[in-house]
C-alpha cells in the first residue's frame, strides 16, 4: 500500500494528514479553517496513526511555527519517536529572498522538536524576492548539508515544475513533489499539463483540499444553511460552489458518491478521497485535514477499499458536468 515519494525512496501512505488546522488563532489561516487546541490535535494525530497514516504535512505559514510545534507535541504524546513517521513542512517565500531558506531551517527544526524535515517545500512559486532557481539551489544546499531529506514545491505550474526539476537535477538532486489542489470538482491538473509533467518526471503530486473544503462531504447539500457558518475565506472562495446554483450542479455527483458509499459501507467523504488516490494511480497522494478525531479516522479508512474502474468512470463523468 505504501507509495514512494517521487524518486526519493521515502515511502508514504496514499493518505497523509494536512495540519493547517493546527495553526492557532494568531494567523490568517483562522479565516480558512477553524483552529483547534493541543488536546484535540493530539487526538486527531492519534486517530490518523491508528488508521495507518504515516506522514504529516505542515508549514511555516501555519501560525509561524505553531502548527509544527503542535504536530511535534502530538506525535510525542502518541509515543512516536523522530524518524518513525515522515514529516513535511514548507518555507514561506512572501517578501523574502532565497537566503532565508537557509536562515530559517533552524526554526523549522526547532519547532519540530527533534523530528527531521523529511520533505521541505517551497510553499508557492510567487512572492519571493529571489528567482525560483535561486530558491531551489538554497533547498539543494540544505539537502547536501543533511538538514533536510528531500525537496518539493507547491502550487507550481507545469512549466515551473519543469524548471524546478531541471535546476535540482543540475545539483544532482531529484524533485520529490508538487503540492496542488486536486479533487472531484477541481481537476485542473488533467488539463494544464501538471499531471502529465509529474508523471514524466517521476514527481509525486500531493493533493490538498481533496474534499473541497467540505463540499464533497455532502453536508452543504443536506443542509445549505451550513454554508453561512463556514469560515470566512471558505465562504469567499467557495461562494459559487456553495450557492444554490452551485449545490444544484454538484448534487448528482453527491448522490452518486452516496450510492457508491452505501455499496461499500463507507461515507461520501471516503469515496471522494478514494477517488483522488486511485484515479491517478501512484502519482497522486492526498492530505485531507481534520479538526476532529472522527474525521481523521474516516479519512485514513479511505485507504481500506478501492473503487473499481467503472465507479471511477461514473464519478469522472458526473464531476465534469
VEXDRENKE-344833 format. One record per residue (C-alpha): x, y, z. Coordinates in Angstrom, 2 decimals. Each point is the difference from the previous one (the first is absolute). Layout:
BEGIN
{xx=X; yy=Y; zz=Z}
...
//
This chain:
BEGIN
{xx=0.00; yy=0.00; zz=0.00}
{xx=2.94; yy=2.35; zz=0.54}
{xx=1.03; yy=2.32; zz=-2.80}
{xx=3.40; yy=1.50; zz=-0.72}
{xx=0.25; yy=3.79; zz=0.31}
{xx=1.28; yy=0.92; zz=-3.45}
{xx=3.29; yy=-1.82; zz=-0.53}
{xx=1.26; yy=0.64; zz=3.54}
{xx=-0.46; yy=-3.45; zz=1.48}
{xx=-2.16; yy=1.49; zz=2.78}
{xx=-3.09; yy=-2.18; zz=0.35}
{xx=-3.30; yy=1.58; zz=0.96}
{xx=-3.59; yy=-1.12; zz=0.29}
{xx=-2.39; yy=1.18; zz=-2.75}
{xx=-1.66; yy=2.21; zz=2.61}
{xx=1.83; yy=2.35; zz=2.37}
{xx=-1.35; yy=2.57; zz=2.44}
{xx=-0.08; yy=3.69; zz=-0.93}
{xx=0.73; yy=2.16; zz=3.07}
{xx=-1.18; yy=3.51; zz=-0.89}
{xx=-2.61; yy=-0.28; zz=2.76}
{xx=2.85; yy=-0.13; zz=2.56}
{xx=0.91; yy=3.63; zz=-0.81}
{xx=-1.59; yy=1.64; zz=3.05}
{xx=-1.97; yy=3.23; zz=0.02}
{xx=2.69; yy=2.64; zz=-0.59}
{xx=0.22; yy=-0.71; zz=-3.70}
{xx=-1.90; yy=0.62; zz=-3.23}
{xx=-0.71; yy=-3.73; zz=-0.30}
{xx=-2.69; yy=0.44; zz=2.66}
{xx=-2.11; yy=1.57; zz=-2.75}
{xx=0.34; yy=-3.19; zz=-2.08}
{xx=-0.25; yy=-2.75; zz=2.61}
{xx=-1.17; yy=-0.09; zz=3.60}
{xx=3.03; yy=-0.27; zz=2.32}
{xx=0.11; yy=-2.73; zz=2.62}
{xx=1.81; yy=-0.42; zz=3.31}
{xx=2.87; yy=-2.30; zz=0.87}
{xx=-2.12; yy=-2.71; zz=1.62}
{xx=-2.20; yy=-0.24; zz=-3.07}
{xx=3.02; yy=0.09; zz=-2.31}
{xx=1.54; yy=-2.90; zz=1.90}
{xx=-3.24; yy=-1.98; zz=-0.29}
{xx=-0.14; yy=0.74; zz=-3.73}
{xx=3.60; yy=-1.15; zz=-0.51}
{xx=-0.63; yy=-3.14; zz=2.06}
{xx=-3.06; yy=-0.85; zz=-2.11}
{xx=2.01; yy=0.47; zz=-3.20}
{xx=2.81; yy=-2.21; zz=1.31}
{xx=-2.45; yy=-2.66; zz=1.13}
{xx=-1.46; yy=0.04; zz=-3.51}
{xx=3.40; yy=-0.73; zz=-1.54}
{xx=1.04; yy=3.52; zz=-1.09}
{xx=3.79; yy=0.38; zz=0.09}
{xx=0.60; yy=3.59; zz=-1.08}
{xx=-1.03; yy=3.53; zz=0.91}
{xx=0.10; yy=3.26; zz=-1.95}
{xx=0.43; yy=3.34; zz=1.74}
{xx=1.52; yy=3.38; zz=-0.91}
{xx=1.76; yy=3.07; zz=1.33}
{xx=-2.99; yy=2.10; zz=-1.07}
{xx=-2.33; yy=-2.00; zz=2.23}
{xx=0.39; yy=2.24; zz=3.03}
{xx=3.70; yy=0.81; zz=-0.49}
{xx=1.03; yy=-3.33; zz=1.48}
{xx=-3.09; yy=-0.58; zz=2.17}
{xx=-1.21; yy=-2.91; zz=-2.14}
{xx=3.46; yy=-1.55; zz=-0.03}
{xx=0.21; yy=0.20; zz=3.81}
{xx=-3.47; yy=-1.44; zz=0.50}
{xx=0.73; yy=-2.84; zz=-2.40}
{xx=3.25; yy=-0.86; zz=1.77}
{xx=-1.67; yy=0.11; zz=3.41}
{xx=-2.82; yy=-2.21; zz=-1.25}
{xx=2.36; yy=-2.56; zz=-1.51}
{xx=2.04; yy=-0.21; zz=3.19}
{xx=-3.17; yy=-0.37; zz=2.08}
{xx=-0.96; yy=-2.91; zz=-2.24}
{xx=3.34; yy=-1.69; zz=0.69}
{xx=1.45; yy=0.70; zz=-3.44}
{xx=3.75; yy=0.57; zz=-0.12}
{xx=1.81; yy=2.11; zz=-2.62}
{xx=0.52; yy=-2.05; zz=-3.14}
{xx=-3.03; yy=-2.24; zz=0.55}
{xx=-2.25; yy=2.12; zz=-2.22}
{xx=0.59; yy=2.34; zz=-2.93}
{xx=-0.36; yy=3.73; zz=0.62}
{xx=-0.39; yy=2.56; zz=-2.79}
{xx=0.08; yy=3.76; zz=0.48}
{xx=0.29; yy=3.08; zz=-2.21}
{xx=1.97; yy=3.23; zz=-0.25}
{xx=-2.04; yy=3.18; zz=-0.54}
{xx=1.48; yy=2.11; zz=-2.84}
{xx=-2.08; yy=3.17; zz=0.40}
{xx=2.25; yy=3.06; zz=0.01}
{xx=3.14; yy=-2.03; zz=0.70}
{xx=3.14; yy=-1.00; zz=-1.82}
{xx=1.29; yy=-3.52; zz=-0.52}
{xx=2.54; yy=0.61; zz=2.75}
{xx=-2.78; yy=-0.24; zz=2.57}
{xx=-0.48; yy=-3.68; zz=-0.92}
{xx=3.41; yy=-0.66; zz=1.49}
{xx=-0.49; yy=2.42; zz=2.88}
{xx=-3.36; yy=-1.39; zz=1.08}
{xx=0.64; yy=-3.74; zz=-0.19}
{xx=1.13; yy=0.16; zz=3.62}
{xx=-3.41; yy=1.39; zz=0.93}
{xx=-1.73; yy=-2.83; zz=-1.84}
{xx=2.07; yy=-2.62; zz=1.81}
{xx=-0.41; yy=1.73; zz=3.36}
{xx=-3.77; yy=0.23; zz=-0.34}
{xx=-0.13; yy=-3.66; zz=-1.02}
{xx=1.74; yy=-0.90; zz=3.22}
{xx=2.39; yy=-2.62; zz=-1.28}
{xx=-2.10; yy=-1.32; zz=-2.86}
{xx=1.96; yy=0.29; zz=-3.26}
{xx=-1.20; yy=1.91; zz=-3.04}
{xx=-0.53; yy=-2.93; zz=-2.34}
{xx=-1.48; yy=2.22; zz=-2.71}
{xx=0.60; yy=3.75; zz=-0.22}
{xx=-2.17; yy=1.84; zz=-2.50}
{xx=-0.13; yy=3.45; zz=-1.57}
{xx=-3.53; yy=1.00; zz=0.98}
{xx=-0.82; yy=1.89; zz=-3.20}
{xx=1.78; yy=1.08; zz=-3.19}
{xx=-0.68; yy=3.72; zz=0.49}
{xx=0.78; yy=2.64; zz=2.59}
{xx=3.71; yy=-0.55; zz=0.51}
{xx=2.59; yy=2.70; zz=-0.68}
{xx=2.22; yy=-2.72; zz=-1.51}
{xx=-0.48; yy=-2.09; zz=-3.12}
{xx=-1.35; yy=-3.54; zz=0.13}
{xx=3.43; yy=-1.42; zz=-0.96}
{xx=1.62; yy=1.90; zz=2.89}
{xx=-2.58; yy=-1.40; zz=2.41}
{xx=0.52; yy=-3.54; zz=-1.23}
{xx=3.78; yy=0.30; zz=0.23}
{xx=-0.41; yy=1.07; zz=3.62}
{xx=-2.17; yy=-3.06; zz=0.61}
{xx=2.62; yy=-2.15; zz=-1.70}
{xx=2.62; yy=1.41; zz=2.35}
{xx=-2.07; yy=-1.05; zz=3.01}
{xx=-0.35; yy=-3.52; zz=-1.35}
{xx=3.72; yy=-0.32; zz=-0.71}
{xx=0.70; yy=1.23; zz=3.53}
{xx=-2.25; yy=-2.73; zz=1.38}
{xx=-2.52; yy=2.40; zz=1.50}
{xx=-2.94; yy=-1.23; zz=-2.09}
{xx=-0.68; yy=-3.32; zz=-1.75}
{xx=-1.75; yy=1.14; zz=-3.17}
{xx=-1.21; yy=3.07; zz=-1.91}
{xx=-3.51; yy=0.76; zz=-1.21}
{xx=-2.02; yy=2.91; zz=-1.33}
{xx=-3.62; yy=1.10; zz=0.30}
{xx=-2.45; yy=1.56; zz=-2.46}
{xx=2.53; yy=-0.17; zz=-2.85}
{xx=-1.23; yy=0.01; zz=-3.60}
{xx=1.22; yy=-2.55; zz=-2.55}
{xx=2.60; yy=2.47; zz=-1.28}
{xx=1.18; yy=0.82; zz=3.50}
{xx=0.11; yy=-3.70; zz=0.82}
{xx=2.28; yy=-0.59; zz=-2.98}
{xx=2.25; yy=2.85; zz=1.15}
{xx=0.17; yy=-1.29; zz=3.57}
{xx=0.87; yy=-3.49; zz=-1.19}
{xx=2.71; yy=1.33; zz=-2.31}
{xx=1.63; yy=2.22; zz=2.65}
{xx=0.09; yy=-2.77; zz=2.60}
{xx=1.23; yy=-2.58; zz=-2.53}
{xx=2.98; yy=2.25; zz=-0.71}
{xx=0.74; yy=-0.25; zz=3.74}
{xx=-0.30; yy=-3.79; zz=-0.12}
{xx=-3.31; yy=0.05; zz=1.87}
{xx=-3.43; yy=-1.32; zz=-0.94}
{xx=-3.13; yy=2.11; zz=0.44}
{xx=-2.28; yy=-1.95; zz=2.33}
{xx=-3.41; yy=1.63; zz=-0.26}
{xx=-2.36; yy=2.77; zz=-1.02}
{xx=-2.88; yy=0.75; zz=2.38}
{xx=-3.10; yy=1.08; zz=-1.91}
{xx=-3.76; yy=0.13; zz=0.39}
{xx=-1.66; yy=-3.14; zz=-1.36}
{xx=-3.49; yy=-1.30; zz=0.63}
{xx=-3.11; yy=-1.14; zz=-1.87}
{xx=-1.05; yy=3.56; zz=-0.82}
{xx=3.49; yy=1.39; zz=-0.55}
{xx=1.79; yy=-2.09; zz=-2.62}
{xx=2.15; yy=2.71; zz=-1.59}
{xx=3.12; yy=-2.19; zz=0.17}
{xx=-1.50; yy=-2.14; zz=-2.76}
{xx=-0.23; yy=2.99; zz=-2.34}
{xx=2.87; yy=2.33; zz=0.89}
{xx=2.86; yy=-2.45; zz=-0.53}
{xx=0.89; yy=-0.42; zz=3.68}
{xx=-1.07; yy=-3.66; zz=0.17}
{xx=1.74; yy=-0.99; zz=-3.23}
{xx=3.17; yy=1.85; zz=1.00}
{xx=0.05; yy=-1.56; zz=3.45}
{xx=-0.38; yy=-3.50; zz=-1.45}
{xx=2.75; yy=0.57; zz=-2.54}
{xx=2.41; yy=1.36; zz=2.60}
{xx=-0.90; yy=-2.50; zz=2.73}
{xx=-1.30; yy=2.71; zz=2.34}
{xx=-2.72; yy=-0.75; zz=2.55}
{xx=-3.02; yy=2.31; zz=0.06}
{xx=-1.26; yy=0.68; zz=3.53}
{xx=-3.71; yy=0.81; zz=-0.19}
{xx=-1.18; yy=2.60; zz=2.47}
{xx=-3.72; yy=0.77; zz=0.52}
{xx=-1.06; yy=-3.48; zz=-1.17}
{xx=-3.47; yy=0.71; zz=1.42}
{xx=-0.16; yy=3.57; zz=-1.38}
{xx=-0.45; yy=1.62; zz=3.38}
{xx=-2.77; yy=-2.37; zz=1.05}
{xx=-2.04; yy=0.28; zz=-3.22}
{xx=0.68; yy=-3.66; zz=-0.80}
{xx=-1.27; yy=-1.19; zz=3.36}
{xx=-3.55; yy=0.75; zz=-1.13}
{xx=-0.76; yy=1.98; zz=3.14}
{xx=-0.68; yy=3.25; zz=-1.84}
{xx=-2.33; yy=-1.85; zz=-2.37}
{xx=-1.85; yy=-1.54; zz=2.93}
{xx=-0.25; yy=3.35; zz=1.81}
{xx=0.81; yy=3.06; zz=-2.18}
{xx=-0.31; yy=2.26; zz=3.06}
{xx=3.31; yy=-1.42; zz=1.26}
{xx=1.80; yy=2.05; zz=-2.66}
{xx=-0.70; yy=3.13; zz=2.03}
{xx=2.01; yy=-1.35; zz=2.93}
{xx=3.03; yy=-1.07; zz=-2.03}
{xx=3.30; yy=1.88; zz=0.61}
{xx=0.11; yy=3.44; zz=-1.65}
{xx=2.54; yy=-0.82; zz=-2.72}
{xx=-1.73; yy=-3.31; zz=-0.74}
{xx=-3.22; yy=1.92; zz=-0.65}
{xx=1.84; yy=2.57; zz=-2.12}
{xx=1.94; yy=-2.39; zz=-2.24}
{xx=-2.83; yy=-2.52; zz=-0.15}
{xx=-2.86; yy=2.44; zz=-0.55}
{xx=-0.85; yy=-1.49; zz=-3.43}
{xx=0.19; yy=-3.61; zz=1.17}
{xx=-2.01; yy=0.72; zz=3.16}
{xx=-2.69; yy=2.00; zz=-1.77}
{xx=-3.37; yy=-1.60; zz=-0.70}
{xx=0.98; yy=-0.36; zz=-3.65}
{xx=3.38; yy=-1.48; zz=0.83}
{xx=-1.46; yy=-2.56; zz=2.40}
{xx=-2.63; yy=-0.97; zz=-2.55}
{xx=2.71; yy=-0.52; zz=-2.62}
{xx=2.00; yy=-2.39; zz=2.22}
{xx=-2.95; yy=-1.82; zz=1.56}
{xx=0.04; yy=-2.86; zz=-2.57}
{xx=3.67; yy=-0.57; zz=0.87}
{xx=-0.80; yy=-0.07; zz=3.72}
{xx=-2.86; yy=-2.42; zz=-0.64}
{xx=2.34; yy=-2.34; zz=-1.87}
{xx=2.64; yy=0.26; zz=2.75}
{xx=-2.68; yy=-0.90; zz=2.51}
{xx=-1.19; yy=-2.98; zz=-2.06}
{xx=3.53; yy=-1.35; zz=-0.42}
{xx=0.66; yy=0.57; zz=3.69}
{xx=-3.04; yy=-2.08; zz=0.95}
{xx=1.32; yy=-2.89; zz=-2.07}
{xx=3.31; yy=0.05; zz=1.89}
{xx=-1.45; yy=0.96; zz=3.37}
{xx=2.00; yy=3.25; zz=0.01}
{xx=-0.74; yy=3.73; zz=-0.02}
{xx=-0.24; yy=2.48; zz=-2.87}
{xx=3.29; yy=1.54; zz=1.17}
{xx=1.82; yy=-3.32; zz=-0.10}
{xx=-1.12; yy=-0.67; zz=-3.55}
{xx=1.13; yy=3.50; zz=-1.08}
{xx=3.43; yy=-0.46; zz=1.59}
{xx=0.34; yy=-3.52; zz=-1.42}
{xx=-0.65; yy=1.45; zz=-3.46}
{xx=2.91; yy=2.43; zz=0.44}
{xx=2.53; yy=-2.65; zz=1.02}
{xx=-1.06; yy=-2.55; zz=-2.64}
{xx=-1.13; yy=2.08; zz=-3.00}
{xx=3.60; yy=0.93; zz=-0.84}
{xx=1.82; yy=-3.16; zz=1.01}
{xx=3.03; yy=0.34; zz=2.27}
{xx=0.76; yy=3.57; zz=-1.19}
{xx=-2.45; yy=1.69; zz=2.38}
{xx=-0.24; yy=-0.20; zz=3.79}
{xx=-2.36; yy=2.06; zz=2.16}
{xx=0.18; yy=2.04; zz=3.20}
{xx=-3.50; yy=0.54; zz=1.36}
{xx=-0.12; yy=2.15; zz=3.12}
{xx=-1.95; yy=-0.87; zz=3.12}
{xx=-1.18; yy=2.05; zz=2.94}
{xx=-1.56; yy=-2.98; zz=1.78}
{xx=1.36; yy=-3.50; zz=0.67}
{xx=-3.01; yy=-1.50; zz=-1.77}
{xx=0.93; yy=1.85; zz=-3.19}
{xx=3.61; yy=-1.19; zz=0.13}
{xx=-1.10; yy=-3.60; zz=0.56}
{xx=-2.50; yy=0.25; zz=-2.85}
{xx=2.59; yy=1.41; zz=-2.40}
{xx=2.53; yy=-2.69; zz=0.90}
{xx=-2.59; yy=-2.72; zz=-0.56}
{xx=-0.39; yy=1.19; zz=-3.59}
{xx=3.14; yy=-2.08; zz=-0.63}
{xx=-1.83; yy=-3.21; zz=0.97}
{xx=-1.89; yy=-0.50; zz=-3.25}
{xx=0.52; yy=0.69; zz=-3.69}
{xx=-2.50; yy=1.37; zz=-2.50}
{xx=-0.46; yy=-1.94; zz=-3.21}
{xx=0.86; yy=1.52; zz=-3.36}
{xx=-3.72; yy=0.11; zz=-0.75}
{xx=-0.74; yy=1.95; zz=3.18}
{xx=2.87; yy=2.37; zz=-0.66}
{xx=-1.31; yy=0.50; zz=-3.54}
{xx=-3.50; yy=0.89; zz=1.22}
{xx=1.43; yy=2.53; zz=2.45}
{xx=2.23; yy=1.42; zz=-2.72}
{xx=-3.00; yy=0.67; zz=-2.23}
{xx=-2.14; yy=1.55; zz=2.73}
{xx=2.81; yy=2.20; zz=1.33}
{xx=0.43; yy=1.71; zz=-3.37}
{xx=-3.66; yy=0.95; zz=-0.46}
//
